[in-house]
């Protein structure tokens, strides 16, 4: 457990003029090994602990440090000074009744076992081009203590395999696909099954090596594979944040609003059997609850923090975090972050059955521009994509450099059926996951 003894002592005797204080500490230990020709081509390991300190009265200011021996009282004073420059109102905190302790039994995985696992996966993909293949193990601790008596702690391990792969195509450029899988430990990862999944994705990306064709712009039905829907949902989840809705930063406005067809059921959960990632507790020490956000197309409950939940008069569902930014700035401010956010699958439909039901249209197998193709405030999106075209259930040819456009409301409303092939992808910084199966959508707008 992260040692916060010094902070806990200072919390019992806060400096004069400070009414409340809180410490949120996160420790990440990670080893990532790149595999090439059955050996470790390179490896990266790090062990980093971050401390986020909040203090003040009604308003709370924040400071950040990575030094465990810094003077706690001095940090509380610096945070309280920063509170003078914030325009935030009364900031809620959890009390001792929300304290939880959630720890798994995982241990650090041996490097040799990681290399053997990666080499087995690589061997199972023999004959394919593999630009990269990595094995990664991660240990995450999160602890939050405050002057109200909260002491909330979680400690989780997981392991990942991830790769890029393409299949040889005679007379044409090979299409590359990325695949990943995670589990609570190396012993729960099956390298042969992972290789089979990666090769299937690579084969599907260009329709099994179909020759390219050109399809004119217009309105078409389509089957979006889980990969494409996950790329959209990787950004679109923000539109279901109460924080965004309350600030006018979402295309959706209120609980009870119809935002999609009856086939759309969106869930946020702390865990799922298909993923090794676990997010039991958020950065305010609130247990994350499994929440049906959208039920049969109706917005039932948004993602909430303590602050945004208070405005709605409900309990927080535990979606407070800090999203790292790519500019190099330290992500100090608390904001809304999901855990495992996903479109709930339907066990009645395979992807093949969705394609047969569509009859004629696009099967979208990949998309680009992951974080810039959806405008959360307006709900409008324009997603570069590709895949292959189907006529009367038969593959005709591969397509690329297409764009599918519309609004999130239109996209969710267009969903006629959902598949049973749910899978999950990590966010780039691996502090939340997004999942989706394939889905059949009617009358989407495409340009070529």
FIFI-19111 format. One record per residue (C-alpha): residue in three letters; x, y, z; residue number from 1. Coordinates in Angstrom, 3 decimals, always signed. Example, Ala and Ser with C-alpha at 12.3 -4.5 7.8 and 13.67 -1.06 7.14 Angstrom:
REM FIFI-19111
zati/c1/c2/c3/lolo
ALA/+12.300/-4.500/+7.800/1
SER/+13.670/-1.060/+7.140/2
//
This chain:
REM FIFI-19111
zati/c1/c2/c3/lolo
UNK/+0.000/+0.000/+0.000/1
UNK/+1.220/+3.520/-0.799/2
UNK/+2.680/+4.975/+2.411/3
UNK/+0.873/+8.209/+3.293/4
UNK/+1.840/+8.269/+6.980/5
UNK/+3.263/+11.789/+6.810/6
UNK/+0.177/+13.119/+5.077/7
UNK/-2.167/+11.386/+7.502/8
UNK/-0.400/+13.014/+10.432/9
UNK/-0.707/+16.435/+8.809/10
UNK/-4.401/+15.808/+8.052/11
UNK/-5.055/+15.366/+11.774/12
UNK/-3.516/+18.784/+12.519/13
UNK/-4.203/+21.026/+9.527/14
UNK/-2.331/+24.319/+9.304/15
UNK/-4.203/+27.360/+10.537/16
UNK/-6.749/+28.685/+8.064/17
UNK/-7.172/+25.392/+6.200/18
UNK/-10.518/+23.698/+6.779/19
UNK/-10.140/+20.644/+4.538/20
UNK/-7.407/+18.737/+2.755/21
UNK/-7.047/+15.590/+0.671/22
UNK/-4.248/+13.520/-0.863/23
UNK/-4.776/+11.347/-3.932/24
UNK/-1.730/+9.182/-4.708/25
UNK/-1.247/+6.923/-7.723/26
UNK/+1.594/+4.470/-8.261/27
UNK/+2.183/+2.804/-11.636/28
UNK/+4.784/+0.073/-12.121/29
UNK/+5.134/-1.215/-15.662/30
UNK/+7.435/-3.407/-17.743/31
UNK/+7.010/-3.475/-21.523/32
UNK/+9.031/-5.871/-23.711/33
UNK/+9.178/-5.765/-27.516/34
UNK/+9.576/-9.212/-29.107/35
UNK/+11.459/-9.832/-32.347/36
UNK/+12.538/-13.225/-33.694/37
UNK/+11.632/-14.956/-30.451/38
UNK/+13.766/-12.657/-28.300/39
UNK/+13.460/-9.444/-26.347/40
UNK/+14.343/-6.710/-28.842/41
UNK/+13.955/-3.945/-26.271/42
UNK/+12.391/-3.320/-22.889/43
UNK/+11.143/-0.354/-20.882/44
UNK/+10.385/-0.355/-17.158/45
UNK/+9.288/+2.410/-14.827/46
UNK/+7.974/+2.870/-11.306/47
UNK/+6.332/+6.238/-10.714/48
UNK/+4.261/+7.600/-7.844/49
UNK/+2.314/+10.839/-8.181/50
UNK/+0.779/+12.846/-5.335/51
UNK/-2.095/+15.274/-5.926/52
UNK/-2.847/+17.447/-2.900/53
UNK/-6.024/+19.507/-2.476/54
UNK/-6.612/+21.950/+0.399/55
UNK/-8.573/+25.050/+1.346/56
UNK/-12.028/+25.952/+2.617/57
UNK/-15.100/+25.923/+0.400/58
UNK/-12.754/+26.244/-2.552/59
UNK/-9.884/+23.821/-2.919/60
UNK/-6.579/+24.480/-4.627/61
UNK/-4.223/+21.790/-5.906/62
UNK/-0.494/+21.095/-5.933/63
UNK/+1.406/+18.151/-7.391/64
UNK/+4.580/+16.358/-6.452/65
UNK/+6.420/+13.117/-7.163/66
UNK/+8.589/+13.376/-4.041/67
UNK/+7.213/+11.238/-1.183/68
UNK/+9.285/+13.056/+1.449/69
UNK/+7.967/+16.567/+0.730/70
UNK/+6.581/+18.395/+3.764/71
UNK/+2.853/+17.654/+3.874/72
UNK/+1.854/+20.752/+5.831/73
UNK/+3.765/+23.009/+3.428/74
UNK/+2.019/+21.364/+0.469/75
UNK/-1.390/+21.894/+2.102/76
UNK/-0.537/+25.582/+2.532/77
UNK/+0.566/+25.879/-1.100/78
UNK/-2.631/+24.206/-2.279/79
UNK/-4.763/+26.502/-0.104/80
UNK/-2.956/+29.500/-1.590/81
UNK/-3.808/+28.240/-5.066/82
UNK/-7.445/+28.037/-4.019/83
UNK/-7.537/+31.832/-4.007/84
UNK/-7.200/+31.787/-7.789/85
UNK/-9.867/+29.255/-8.610/86
UNK/-13.439/+30.174/-9.514/87
UNK/-14.812/+26.768/-8.501/88
UNK/-17.594/+26.764/-5.929/89
UNK/-17.931/+24.518/-2.900/90
UNK/-16.047/+21.322/-3.740/91
UNK/-17.412/+18.120/-2.151/92
UNK/-15.288/+15.389/-0.576/93
UNK/-16.055/+11.841/+0.459/94
UNK/-16.277/+10.942/+4.126/95
UNK/-15.126/+7.762/+5.902/96
UNK/-18.326/+5.898/+4.970/97
UNK/-17.089/+5.675/+1.363/98
UNK/-13.748/+4.108/+2.285/99
UNK/-12.975/+0.865/+0.462/100
UNK/-9.994/-1.466/+0.248/101
UNK/-9.716/-3.502/-2.947/102
UNK/-6.548/-5.482/-3.661/103
UNK/-5.811/-8.499/-5.849/104
UNK/-3.349/-11.315/-5.237/105
UNK/-1.157/-10.599/-8.248/106
UNK/+2.626/-10.581/-8.125/107
UNK/+5.279/-9.173/-10.412/108
UNK/+5.575/-11.327/-13.518/109
UNK/+9.042/-12.743/-14.336/110
UNK/+10.705/-11.247/-17.387/111
UNK/+11.517/-14.681/-18.805/112
UNK/+7.825/-15.664/-18.758/113
UNK/+6.943/-12.475/-20.634/114
UNK/+9.499/-13.226/-23.354/115
UNK/+8.317/-16.839/-23.717/116
UNK/+4.692/-15.722/-24.040/117
UNK/+5.539/-13.116/-26.691/118
UNK/+7.711/-15.559/-28.623/119
UNK/+4.868/-18.101/-28.699/120
UNK/+2.454/-15.476/-30.049/121
UNK/+4.988/-14.433/-32.692/122
UNK/+5.583/-18.042/-33.737/123
UNK/+1.829/-18.586/-34.130/124
UNK/+1.743/-15.685/-36.628/125
UNK/+4.575/-17.045/-38.773/126
UNK/+4.258/-15.915/-42.390/127
UNK/+2.674/-12.577/-41.503/128
UNK/+4.467/-9.236/-41.346/129
UNK/+4.659/-8.114/-37.707/130
UNK/+5.839/-4.481/-37.374/131
UNK/+5.693/-4.779/-33.587/132
UNK/+4.664/-7.213/-30.870/133
UNK/+4.793/-6.305/-27.181/134
UNK/+4.142/-7.971/-23.848/135
UNK/+3.380/-5.632/-20.968/136
UNK/+2.653/-6.108/-17.272/137
UNK/+1.273/-3.294/-15.144/138
UNK/+0.664/-2.769/-11.460/139
UNK/-1.527/+0.159/-10.359/140
UNK/-2.165/+1.429/-6.843/141
UNK/-4.543/+4.284/-6.061/142
UNK/-5.048/+5.656/-2.559/143
UNK/-7.035/+8.674/-1.360/144
UNK/-7.072/+10.013/+2.194/145
UNK/-8.582/+13.227/+3.524/146
UNK/-9.284/+15.243/+6.650/147
UNK/-12.880/+13.955/+6.786/148
UNK/-11.611/+10.445/+7.537/149
UNK/-11.654/+8.845/+4.083/150
UNK/-9.056/+6.169/+3.374/151
UNK/-9.796/+4.466/+0.058/152
UNK/-7.360/+2.081/-1.608/153
UNK/-7.138/-0.160/-4.680/154
UNK/-4.274/-2.310/-5.988/155
UNK/-4.524/-4.176/-9.295/156
UNK/-2.274/-6.133/-11.702/157
UNK/-2.833/-6.944/-15.359/158
UNK/-0.947/-8.180/-18.405/159
UNK/-1.265/-7.242/-22.086/160
UNK/-0.305/-8.585/-25.481/161
UNK/-0.496/-6.119/-28.358/162
UNK/+0.680/-6.216/-31.943/163
UNK/+0.364/-4.860/-35.450/164
UNK/+0.157/-7.430/-38.256/165
UNK/-0.477/-7.621/-41.986/166
UNK/-0.859/-10.533/-44.384/167
UNK/+0.967/-10.877/-47.714/168
UNK/-1.202/-9.743/-50.644/169
UNK/-0.134/-10.472/-54.198/170
UNK/-0.009/-7.367/-56.354/171
UNK/-1.375/-4.980/-53.729/172
UNK/-0.349/-3.214/-50.556/173
UNK/-1.067/-5.255/-47.443/174
UNK/-3.587/-3.859/-44.955/175
UNK/-2.290/-3.595/-41.406/176
UNK/-4.419/-4.309/-38.327/177
UNK/-3.702/-3.851/-34.644/178
UNK/-4.816/-6.304/-31.981/179
UNK/-4.606/-6.375/-28.205/180
UNK/-5.773/-8.534/-25.340/181
UNK/-5.463/-8.150/-21.567/182
UNK/-5.970/-10.380/-18.545/183
UNK/-5.310/-10.293/-14.819/184
UNK/-2.018/-12.163/-15.304/185
UNK/+0.291/-13.742/-17.871/186
UNK/-1.048/-17.203/-17.080/187
UNK/-4.483/-16.089/-18.297/188
UNK/-3.231/-15.005/-21.724/189
UNK/-3.413/-17.555/-24.560/190
UNK/-0.749/-16.654/-27.190/191
UNK/-2.244/-18.969/-29.842/192
UNK/-5.743/-17.491/-29.429/193
UNK/-4.262/-13.996/-29.525/194
UNK/-2.389/-14.779/-32.744/195
UNK/-5.553/-16.170/-34.308/196
UNK/-7.435/-13.002/-33.361/197
UNK/-4.708/-10.747/-34.812/198
UNK/-4.536/-12.686/-38.086/199
UNK/-8.336/-12.647/-38.434/200
UNK/-8.379/-8.864/-37.960/201
UNK/-5.642/-8.433/-40.568/202
UNK/-7.526/-10.609/-43.037/203
UNK/-10.790/-8.778/-42.411/204
UNK/-9.303/-5.308/-42.841/205
UNK/-9.233/-5.492/-46.646/206
UNK/-11.929/-8.143/-47.014/207
UNK/-9.488/-11.003/-47.362/208
UNK/-7.318/-9.399/-50.041/209
UNK/-10.073/-8.003/-52.257/210
UNK/-9.020/-5.749/-55.113/211
UNK/-9.779/-2.054/-54.558/212
UNK/-12.948/-0.567/-56.048/213
UNK/-14.457/+2.914/-56.086/214
UNK/-17.948/+3.533/-54.726/215
UNK/-19.677/+6.863/-55.311/216
UNK/-20.627/+9.153/-52.444/217
UNK/-24.112/+8.855/-51.007/218
UNK/-26.284/+7.251/-48.357/219
UNK/-25.494/+3.594/-47.590/220
UNK/-26.184/+0.979/-44.995/221
UNK/-23.112/-0.320/-43.226/222
UNK/-21.831/-2.792/-40.712/223
UNK/-19.349/-1.055/-38.462/224
UNK/-16.975/-3.549/-36.907/225
UNK/-16.130/-3.178/-33.250/226
UNK/-12.788/-1.593/-34.161/227
UNK/-14.526/+1.310/-35.920/228
UNK/-17.192/+1.812/-33.270/229
UNK/-14.577/+1.732/-30.510/230
UNK/-12.613/+4.467/-32.268/231
UNK/-15.736/+6.642/-32.280/232
UNK/-16.705/+5.804/-28.698/233
UNK/-13.133/+6.539/-27.569/234
UNK/-14.109/+10.216/-27.840/235
UNK/-17.919/+10.077/-27.869/236
UNK/-18.171/+8.922/-24.229/237
UNK/-17.483/+12.526/-23.231/238
UNK/-20.940/+13.482/-24.495/239
UNK/-22.365/+11.329/-21.673/240
UNK/-20.435/+13.183/-18.980/241
UNK/-22.645/+15.141/-16.573/242
UNK/-19.811/+17.661/-16.329/243
UNK/-19.972/+18.305/-20.098/244
UNK/-23.773/+18.369/-20.144/245
UNK/-23.924/+20.877/-17.279/246
UNK/-21.353/+23.133/-18.935/247
UNK/-22.969/+23.092/-22.373/248
UNK/-20.138/+20.976/-23.755/249
UNK/-22.271/+18.031/-24.858/250
UNK/-24.713/+17.510/-27.710/251
UNK/-27.017/+15.846/-25.168/252
UNK/-28.818/+17.825/-22.513/253
UNK/-30.888/+15.881/-19.991/254
UNK/-31.634/+12.546/-18.364/255
UNK/-34.575/+10.890/-20.119/256
UNK/-33.598/+12.273/-23.510/257
UNK/-33.838/+9.848/-26.432/258
UNK/-30.460/+9.715/-28.137/259
UNK/-30.589/+6.430/-30.081/260
UNK/-32.495/+3.353/-31.156/261
UNK/-33.738/+0.674/-28.759/262
UNK/-30.667/-1.393/-29.655/263
UNK/-28.313/+1.128/-28.034/264
UNK/-27.374/+0.229/-24.463/265
UNK/-24.230/+1.937/-23.181/266
UNK/-22.590/+0.777/-19.957/267
UNK/-19.778/+1.995/-17.730/268
UNK/-18.297/-0.580/-15.365/269
UNK/-15.267/-1.027/-13.099/270
UNK/-14.474/-4.424/-14.641/271
UNK/-15.468/-6.899/-17.357/272
UNK/-14.536/-10.572/-17.946/273
UNK/-13.066/-9.712/-21.374/274
UNK/-10.524/-7.259/-19.946/275
UNK/-7.763/-7.515/-17.375/276
UNK/-8.159/-3.841/-16.495/277
UNK/-9.911/-2.993/-13.216/278
UNK/-11.001/+0.448/-12.006/279
UNK/-12.735/-0.233/-8.653/280
UNK/-12.213/+3.239/-7.155/281
UNK/-11.884/+6.693/-8.693/282
UNK/-9.535/+9.582/-7.860/283
UNK/-11.911/+10.996/-5.222/284
UNK/-12.029/+7.651/-3.427/285
UNK/-15.532/+6.852/-4.703/286
UNK/-16.239/+3.201/-5.588/287
UNK/-17.058/+2.945/-9.288/288
UNK/-20.464/+1.349/-9.811/289
UNK/-21.613/-0.515/-12.916/290
UNK/-23.993/+1.960/-14.534/291
UNK/-26.375/+1.569/-17.459/292
UNK/-25.901/+5.034/-18.938/293
UNK/-28.154/+4.607/-21.978/294
UNK/-30.945/+2.035/-21.927/295
UNK/-32.749/+1.202/-25.171/296
UNK/-31.721/+4.564/-26.582/297
UNK/-32.759/+6.651/-23.550/298
UNK/-30.172/+8.590/-21.550/299
UNK/-30.685/+7.123/-18.105/300
UNK/-27.710/+8.341/-16.034/301
UNK/-24.577/+10.251/-17.090/302
UNK/-21.010/+9.678/-15.926/303
UNK/-20.593/+11.640/-12.699/304
UNK/-18.030/+13.039/-10.297/305
UNK/-18.882/+14.138/-6.733/306
UNK/-19.410/+17.698/-7.966/307
UNK/-21.526/+16.926/-11.051/308
UNK/-23.554/+14.309/-9.137/309
UNK/-24.346/+16.829/-6.401/310
UNK/-25.832/+19.163/-9.012/311
UNK/-28.086/+16.315/-10.166/312
UNK/-29.043/+15.383/-6.617/313
UNK/-27.685/+11.828/-6.971/314
UNK/-24.709/+9.827/-5.704/315
UNK/-21.560/+9.800/-7.816/316
UNK/-21.055/+6.646/-9.897/317
UNK/-17.293/+6.960/-9.411/318
UNK/-16.034/+8.505/-12.662/319
UNK/-13.488/+11.027/-11.400/320
UNK/-9.952/+10.957/-12.736/321
UNK/-7.176/+12.843/-14.459/322
UNK/-6.605/+12.315/-18.170/323
UNK/-2.970/+12.777/-19.207/324
UNK/-2.538/+15.233/-22.057/325
UNK/-0.179/+14.914/-25.001/326
UNK/+1.272/+18.415/-24.572/327
UNK/+3.456/+17.454/-21.634/328
UNK/+1.418/+19.408/-19.079/329
UNK/+0.724/+17.738/-15.728/330
UNK/-2.987/+16.754/-15.545/331
UNK/-3.753/+18.253/-12.142/332
UNK/-7.460/+19.055/-12.488/333
UNK/-10.024/+16.423/-11.593/334
UNK/-12.395/+15.649/-14.431/335
UNK/-14.763/+12.946/-15.655/336
UNK/-13.108/+9.691/-16.755/337
UNK/-14.888/+6.362/-17.401/338
UNK/-13.682/+2.903/-16.439/339
UNK/-14.694/+0.292/-18.999/340
UNK/-17.190/+2.083/-21.236/341
UNK/-18.909/-0.122/-23.812/342
UNK/-21.838/-0.760/-26.116/343
UNK/-23.621/-3.806/-24.718/344
UNK/-23.551/-6.765/-27.140/345
UNK/-26.528/-8.797/-28.346/346
UNK/-25.969/-12.547/-28.231/347
UNK/-28.372/-13.172/-31.116/348
UNK/-26.221/-11.725/-33.910/349
UNK/-22.835/-12.724/-35.286/350
UNK/-21.002/-10.244/-37.491/351
UNK/-21.731/-12.489/-40.485/352
UNK/-25.454/-12.404/-39.707/353
UNK/-25.350/-8.603/-39.524/354
UNK/-23.737/-8.485/-42.980/355
UNK/-26.346/-10.846/-44.424/356
UNK/-29.126/-8.748/-42.895/357
UNK/-27.614/-5.569/-44.376/358
UNK/-27.610/-7.205/-47.880/359
UNK/-25.852/-4.316/-49.653/360
UNK/-23.511/-1.714/-48.181/361
UNK/-20.138/-1.132/-46.552/362
UNK/-18.384/-3.261/-43.980/363
UNK/-16.122/-0.778/-42.202/364
UNK/-13.077/-2.536/-40.781/365
UNK/-10.852/+0.384/-39.822/366
UNK/-10.977/+4.113/-39.161/367
UNK/-8.432/+6.883/-38.643/368
UNK/-7.976/+10.164/-36.750/369
UNK/-8.959/+8.683/-33.404/370
UNK/-9.255/+11.825/-31.255/371
UNK/-10.111/+14.584/-33.734/372
UNK/-13.048/+13.200/-35.695/373
UNK/-15.856/+13.821/-33.161/374
UNK/-16.979/+17.235/-31.879/375
UNK/-18.495/+16.537/-28.466/376
UNK/-20.229/+19.891/-28.079/377
UNK/-22.102/+19.653/-31.398/378
UNK/-22.120/+15.874/-31.704/379
UNK/-20.941/+16.105/-35.321/380
UNK/-18.367/+13.632/-36.600/381
UNK/-16.449/+12.986/-39.797/382
UNK/-14.440/+9.782/-39.658/383
UNK/-11.924/+8.639/-42.329/384
UNK/-12.499/+4.927/-42.824/385
UNK/-12.229/+1.904/-45.086/386
UNK/-13.100/-1.746/-45.450/387
UNK/-14.983/-3.507/-48.222/388
UNK/-18.259/-3.308/-50.126/389
UNK/-20.924/-6.022/-50.122/390
UNK/-23.696/-6.466/-52.714/391
UNK/-26.517/-8.886/-51.897/392
UNK/-24.401/-10.444/-49.185/393
UNK/-21.362/-11.049/-51.389/394
UNK/-18.029/-9.241/-51.142/395
UNK/-17.340/-7.015/-54.170/396
UNK/-14.094/-5.191/-53.440/397
UNK/-12.085/-3.284/-50.843/398
UNK/-12.592/+0.451/-50.276/399
UNK/-10.339/+3.069/-48.736/400
UNK/-10.143/+6.842/-48.317/401
UNK/-13.839/+6.974/-47.494/402
UNK/-15.419/+9.282/-44.918/403
UNK/-18.543/+8.563/-42.891/404
UNK/-20.151/+11.674/-41.397/405
UNK/-23.161/+12.751/-39.372/406
UNK/-24.010/+13.353/-35.725/407
UNK/-23.766/+11.070/-32.709/408
UNK/-27.545/+11.176/-32.375/409
UNK/-27.895/+10.090/-36.011/410
UNK/-25.330/+7.350/-35.530/411
UNK/-26.989/+5.946/-32.390/412
UNK/-30.438/+6.209/-34.000/413
UNK/-29.220/+4.369/-37.122/414
UNK/-28.277/+1.250/-35.119/415
UNK/-30.676/-1.510/-36.212/416
UNK/-28.874/-4.477/-34.658/417
UNK/-25.846/-5.133/-32.454/418
UNK/-23.509/-8.114/-32.696/419
UNK/-22.123/-10.543/-30.148/420
UNK/-18.409/-9.885/-30.785/421
UNK/-17.647/-7.448/-27.959/422
UNK/-13.990/-6.516/-27.545/423
UNK/-12.081/-3.778/-25.697/424
UNK/-9.350/-1.297/-26.595/425
UNK/-7.208/+0.834/-24.285/426
UNK/-7.148/+4.585/-24.354/427
UNK/-3.682/+5.740/-25.413/428
UNK/-2.690/+6.466/-21.790/429
UNK/-4.343/+3.282/-20.499/430
UNK/-6.434/+4.897/-17.782/431
UNK/-9.758/+3.802/-19.257/432
UNK/-11.018/+1.290/-21.846/433
UNK/-13.681/+1.361/-24.547/434
UNK/-15.557/-1.663/-25.848/435
UNK/-17.956/-2.383/-28.678/436
UNK/-19.212/-5.246/-30.815/437
UNK/-20.070/-4.882/-34.504/438
UNK/-23.349/-3.163/-35.367/439
UNK/-25.624/-2.730/-38.390/440
UNK/-26.490/+0.894/-39.170/441
UNK/-28.927/+2.149/-41.813/442
UNK/-28.615/+5.130/-44.145/443
UNK/-25.286/+6.603/-43.130/444
UNK/-23.690/+9.365/-45.223/445
UNK/-20.464/+8.466/-47.058/446
UNK/-18.149/+10.468/-49.276/447
UNK/-15.317/+9.101/-51.398/448
//
